[in-house]
């Protein structure tokens, strides 16, 4: 018996300059060869993982895996750069639905940019394994990649152009998934906030029998399928129609899904059924776009995000795995029910305090009435630019101006940023001084002057959907901030 993990297929991209783990199931010794390199191993408990030595970018090659009398041969294998793409619906958002997606789908062609999308699965069983065997890496060619993540697509295009090596985007995401879905149960029990999430789910799911859940889930799936068919019919006649406008025609997307022991979005579930199916595939980094679902219960998000980065680094056997985090854009959700500024603060806190992490400001990429902005070129491009800076030391990383210092004057404050602010003639929405609208102006040197004697607090963009007024000279929005006098 020889089963190589499904993420290994024809047209795959393997990570350059790092050991290359190849893994799967076998009942005897395994021998692997690639471009003249060989490695062998004995399986343990029916599973094997063999690491080939690091290689430079190149290809195409053949990867051969042999065990007993069985052999698996994978062709058109390239060595280059691999990026994991994780998160929830804004990472999942398809290129077909993107503002520029139809043109990109019709004309996009690059044999050295390739995509692999992990199936969304609630459990590992024979049916799941059969579906998994149908997955494969796809090189970018006209008409082939409309169903891939739009953010991953645009990030991949930018990485290819900058690095000039093969690039593989390994996509692993589920719409509506909270961050606790993407960690192991063991990790969740290792810190208080994770333990709370896991126990709350276990208590709720214990009230529902598996049979009752299966009935409810089948009914829910049927409703979702019907909604998607209706939405696709609307999209077919109105490309670029926003999600909120689709909802006005066909009704709101069915939500929430039923709770049960095998629900797709359970804490630790996608970790088991998706992440563990592709780990420890070698990768340079992770593009992470998630947090919307956690905005309803944001307390402790920093702890969860920190633990996720640590666990993915361990799972993919790369302590230097670069993590690029998309800071949530604006969205006009109910401030009494959701706290997007708290998620943004925790995302920035984790990126600032964790080596190898980079934050991407997307404040100007949201829509007040649509949680799924349909223009993904800018988010994908900015995430790639941040990755280029953080992982390769190239470019300026699409760096947003961030508050650097506050100087007191007798009649006000002077705030300086890591990058000068652009001149502004309009008002200063979302900028508050001591809780009131600030009287402000941008000085010739790009500093922000706020008038008012004895000011003790300044806050910017601390709303779910802030009206932006601070930008760098390159158009990048300033990061949200809060300052209080000591």
N, C-alpha and C positions, 0 to 999 in steps of 0.2 A: 504494500500500500504506500503510495506517494501522493500527497496533496501539497502543492505549493500555495502559499497564501494568495488569494485572488488579486491582491494589489500588484502582484507580479504578472505582467501580461506582455504581449507584443506591444511595441511602441513606448514602453515605459521609459521614464527618466530616472536615473539613479544619481545620488548626491556625489559630487566630486569632492576630493580632498578630505574625505572622512571614510572610516571603515564602512563597508557596505553589508549590513546584515541581510541574509536571505533566510526565510523561515517558513515553516509549515508543519505538516504531519508526515511521519514515516515510521515503518516498523523495522528498519535496519539502517546500517551506515549510509550516510549521505555524502556525495561528492559534488562539488559545485565548481564550474569553470566559467571564466569571463575574460576575454581578451588576453589569454595566456596566463592568467592568474587562476590558481586553484585553492580550494579549501575543503576540509572534510570534518565531519562530526558524527557522533552517535546521538540518536534521539534519546530524550528523557521523558518517560511517561507518554511516549508516542509523539512527542513534539521535538522539532529540531530548530536550531538557529545557528547558522554558519556565517561568520563575518569574513568577507573578502577584503584584501588590503585596499587602502585608499588609492584612488586613481585620479588622473587629470581629466579635464573635459575632453570628450571625443565620442566617436562612434561613426556609423552604427556597428554594434556588436551582436553576438549571440550569447545568451545566458543559458547554460546547460545545468540541469539538476538531475542527478542519477542516484537511484537507490534500488538495490537488488536488480531485477530485470526491467525496471521501469525507468523511463527518461522523459523529462519535460524540457522542451527547447523553446526559448523565447527569442524572437527576432526583432530587428530594428531597435535595439536597446541603445539609448544614449546616456552619456555621463555629463551631468551639468549641475544645475541648481534646482533644488526641490523646496517648495514652500507649502506648508499646511495652511488651510483656510478654514477657520472654525467660527462657530457662533450660531446666530438664529436667523430670522427671516431676511434681514437686510443683507446678510452674507449669502443666503440661499437664493435671493431674488434673481430670476433668470435673465440671461442676455436677451431672450426673445421679448421681454417686457420692458427693456431699458429704453430710454429716450432715443438713443442712437443705435439700438440693438439690431433692428432689421437690416440696416446697411452693413453693420459689422458681421452679422450672420451670413449675409449674402456674399460679401467680398473678402472677409477675413481669411487669410491664408498664410501659414507659417508652419512648415513641417517640423520645426524645432521648438514650438510651443505646444505643450500637451497637457491634457486635463484628465484627472480621474476623480469621479464622484462616488463617495461611499453611499450605499443604499441606507435609507432610513428603516431601521428594523427594531421591533419591540423585544424580540427574543432570538436566541440562536437555536434553530431546529432544522430539520431536513428541508423544509420548504424555503427557509431563509438561505441555507447553503446552496440550494439550486439557483435561487435568484442571484446570489453573490457570484456564482460561477459565470454568469452572463455579463458581468462588469468587465471593463477593459479601459486602458488608456486610449485617449483620442487625440491625434494630432489635429491642429487647427487647419481646417479646410473649408471652403465655401459650403454653407448649408449644413454643417455637421455639429455646431456647438451652441445652438440656440438654447439648449436646456442647461448649460453650465452657469455657474454663478457669474453675474455681471461684474461684481467687484473683483473676483478672482481673474476674470478675463482681462479687465483693464490693468490690473496690477501685473499680470503676466506679460502683457504687451510692453509695459514700461520696463520691466526687468529684462526682457529679451533685448530691447533696444539698447539698454545701458550696458549690459554685461556681455552681449554677443557670444553667449554659450547656450546650449539647450536649457530650457526651463520647463519644469513640471509643476503644476498646481494641483495639490491633493486636497480635495474639498470634502469637508466633514462637518455638516451643520444640519439643524432642524429648526424650522420656524416655531416660535413660541416657546423655546426651551430656556429655562432658567439655568444659571451657571452651575448649579448643583448637579444637573444632568451629566455634566462633562467631567466629573471626578469619580473616582472609585468610592465604594462604600467605606473602605478602610480609610481613605483620605478624609471623607466627611466626618467620620467618628473621631478624627484626630484633633479637631478644634471645635470650640463650643458652638459657633454659628452653623457649621456643617452638621453637627449632631442634632441641632434643633430642626433643621430642614429634613433630615432623614427620618427622625422619629415622628414628626408631624405627618409625613407621608405614610409611614408604616401604620400609624394609628388610624388614619383615614381609610387606607386600603384594606385593613383588617375587617372593616365593617361590610365589605363587599365580597361575595363569593366569586370564584373564578368564572363560574357559569353565568352569573348575573353580569359580570363585567364583560364577558365575551358577547353577550346579547346587546348590551348597551354600546359596546365598541363597534359592533357590526352596524347597528342603526346609525351611530355617529358617522362612521366611514361612508355610509350610503348618502347621508346628508351632505357631507363634505364633497363627495364625488359629484353630486347633483349641482352643488353650488359652483364647483370648478368648471363643469360643463357650461353652465349658464354664463359664468364670467368669461370663459374662453370665447363664447359666441359673441359677447359684447366686444372683447378685444379684437376679434377678427375684423370687425367693421370700424373700430375706432382705435387704431394703434396709438399708444401713448396715453390712453385714458387713465386717469388716476384711480387708485384703489377706492378712495372715498366716493368717486363718481360711479364706479362700478357698483358699490354697495347701494347707492341710491336707486339703481335699476334692478338689481337682483336680490337685495337684502344683505344684511351683515353676514360676514363669514361665520359659520357655526362655531361657537366658542362658549365655554371651555369644553374640552374633551372629558369623557367620563373617567372617574378615578378607579383604579384597580391595580392589583399586584403586577400586572404585565403592561401597564400603560406605557406608551412610547416615551413620554417625557418624564418618567419617574427619576428621582434623584439616583444617580449612579447607573441608570439604564443605558443611555447612549454610550457611556464609557465602556460598558461591557459589550454591547452589540455593534459598536461602530469603531471607537478609538482602538480597542484591543484587537480588532480585525486588521488594522494597518500598522500598529506598533510592533516592533521598533524600526519601521522603515526609516532610512536615514534622510534627514531634512536639515536645511539651513535655519529655518525659522518658522514662525507661526504668525499669520495674520488673523487677528481676533476682533470680530465685530459682534458684540453681544451686550446685553444689559437692559434692554427695554422691558423684558418680563420681570426683572428684579426690581424695577423702579417702584413697584407697589410695596415692596418690603425691602428697602435699601440698606437697612442696618446691617453692618458687618460685611458689605460687599467687598471691601478692600481685603479682608481676610480670605474670602472665597477666591477672589481673583489671584491673590498671591499664592494660595495653595494650588490653584489650577496650573499656574506657570511652573511651579516646582514639580508638580506631578507629570505634566507633559514632558518636561525636560528629562525626568527619570525614565518615563515610558519609552521615549524615543532615543534614549541613551546618548544624550547630548546636553551636558551641563551648560554649554554656551548657546543653546537654542535661542535665537533672537525672537522676542515677542513684541509684535507691533499691535498696539491696541487702538481701535477707533473710538474716540470720545464721542458720546452720543450727540447727534445734532438736535436742533430745536424741534419740538412737537407740542401742539397745543392741548395736551392731555389735562385732565382734572387735577389741579394742584392739591386737592384734598385727598385724592386717591393715589397719586403717583408723584414721586420726587426724583425727577431727572437730574436736577443739579447735584443731589447727593451722590448719584452714580458717577457723574462727571468728576466730582471731587475725588472719589475713591479711585477712579481710573487714573487720574493724574498722580495721586499719592503713590499708588503702586508703581507706576512707571518711573517716578522720580526716585523711588527708594530701592528699586530692583535693578541690579546691573543687567545690561543686555535687553532692557525694555525701552520702547519708544512710544510716545503718545502722538496721535494724529488728531488734530482739531478739525471737526466737521460741523461746527456750529452753524455755518452758513449753508449747509447742505440739506437742511430739513425742510419740511412743509408743515404749516400749522395744522392742517386738517387731514394729513395723510401720514401714517406711521411708516409708510414704505415709499420714500422719495424715489422717483423713477429715473433720475439722472445719476447713474453710478460711475460715470467716467471720472469725475473729480475725486470721490472717495477712493476708488481703486488706484488712481494715479498717485494721490497723496500717500496712501499706504505703501505703495512701491517706493516712492521717494524716501519715506522714513526708513524703509528696509534697506535701501541702498546706503544711506548714511550710517545706520546702526550696525549693519552686518558687514559692509564692505568699505566703509569710510569714504563713500563717493557722494558728491553733491552736498547740498545744505540741509537735506532731510525735510523739506517743506515745513520748516520750523515756524510756528506761530509766535508772535510776540507774547511774552509772559512778563508779569510784574516782577521787577528785579529789586527796586528800592523805593522807599517813601521818605521824603524829606519834609520836615515841618518848617513852615514859614509863619511869621506873625499873623498873616491874614489868609492862610490856606495851606495847601499841600502840593508838592511836586512829585509825581509818580513817574519813574523811569522804567523802561522795558528793555528786554534783551535785544529787541529790534525797534528802531524808531517807528512811531505811529505816523500814519499818513495824515496830512492836513484835512480838516473837516469844517464845513461851513454850516452843516445842519445841527440838529439837537443831539443830546447825549442820552438817548433812551437806554434803559436798563443799567444806568450808572447812578448809584445812590450814595449820598454822603450823610452819615448819621440817620439813615432811613428815609431821607427825603431826596427829591430830584436834585442832582448835583449841578452847580453852576461851574461849568468847565470849559476849557479850551485846550487846543493842542499847540504847543510852542514850536518855534522854528526848528528846534533841534529834535523834535519828535517826542518830547516829554509831555505828560498830561498835567495841566495845572487845574486844581480845584480850589475855588474861592470859598472862604469861610473860616473865621477864627475859631480855634479850639476844636476842630473836627477830630473825632476819635474813631471813626469807622467808615470804610469805603467798600462797596460791593459792586461787582459788575457781572451781568449775565447770570443772575441767580434765580432765573425763572425757567419753567419747563420749556417755554418757547420765547426766548429773549429777543428783543429788537436790538440788533447789533449796531454798534456805532464806533468800535475801535478796530482798526485794521492796520497792518503793516503796509509799507510802500509797495509791496508786491501783491497786495490784495488778500493776504492771509489774515483771517480773523484772529484777534487776540484771544488768548485763553481766558476763561472765566476766572475771577479771583475774589477773595475776601481779605480785607486788611483791618486789623484792630490795633489801636494804640496800646502799648504795654502799660 
